[in-house]
């Protein structure tokens, strides 16, 4: 029986009409092909180090030192597996996850999935609003309310970049991610952690999570790592690489995408680990084991390190994290809306709607609770994302296991077992986290 592979469709995201726009020469060396294929994984990695992850990493480091570093490692490895499934689905079918859900499920089920996905986008944008607002508050001395207003103007940046091309957008994201990495690298040089203890923290230990409090934090780290919108986004943006329609070309594309994904998420792993190591070395080792808020960490860094540079770098990294996540959140929102509803909105309209809906709870929270609202709202955003994740992860695994849809690119039995095992663990962890939060 001859297998007919589907042609790659236009991936619907903002900036529009860029699917297959970056050619990959199949005769070039592996190194050159990897460079041409690099980029989608980088955009995905941004979701793994957004401001929503900072609070759990800071609290874990300040309370328990380096002992929960292995949780960051395991969560990142799980993310690599899931995101590799996303790239495989997008390349093998030529369609993104939202499009496939609309085509394969009933209209009512597809609309429900769309609504849940939109809620996850708003929750993600809420974390970005709070992260950027807090960065402006710390760096410029403005109030949190003023910082939130400033974040509303990032729509102008989206408009300026709308027609610049996807490759240039990837370059900008690289600069922002590099800014985060460089800031934390300098921070660690200033703080000088004891590296043998850091290395021991990466060794899995049941004793480290034997009590309820560290277990709660560990599950929080896991629950905040894999984000629903990243699954939709990755299946779409991987199609920006122009590859042949034959089986060999797609196999090569899947391999190149896997390299891009694992390399990019390894970078995110280093950043998340650096946040926890920073908190452990600066706070836990000096007896400040009650630092749980991002702003507390910022204000304590100067006196502990002995200079103003550490806190400034921390604030700059926070701003870069929030701003980079803003771009990817906008693209993901476009993918979800067009995939489920077959509806295309101008990029600035999509940005305006999403940011407007995120600004409302941010303003209300700060107005009612003051500065203490930031930490609580960040936790709330992660809980909402945890609730949405199974509704995106389940169809992803089902579809990549479907031989009729995937053809020769269907998951093999070891991958199937690993994927369903991760689904049970991640969904169970998120359910437990939500239950604890509700109680």
Secondary structure, 3 states (H helix, E strand, C coil): CCCCCCCCCCCCCCCCCCCCCEECCCCCCHHHHHHHHCCHHHHHHHCCCCHHHHHHHHHHHHHHCCCCHHHHHHHHHHHHHHHHHHHHHHHHHCCCHHHHHHHHCCHHHHHHHHHHHHHHHHHHHHHHHHHHHHHHHHHHCCCHHHHHHHHCCHHHHHHHHCCCCHHHHHHHHHHHHHHHHHHHHHHHHHHCCCHHHHHHHCCCCCHHHCCHHHHHHHHHHHHCCCCHHHHHHHHHHHHHEECCCCHHHHHHHHHHHHHHHHHHHHHHHHHHHHHHHHHHHHCHHHCCCCCCCHHHHHHHHHHHHCCCHHHHHHHHHHHHHHHHHHHHHHHHHHHHHHHHHCCCCCHHHHHHHHHHHHHHHHHHHHHHHHHHHHHHHHHHHHHHHHHHHHHHHHHHHHHHCCHHHHHHHCCCHHHHHHHHHHHHHHHHHHHHHHHHHHC
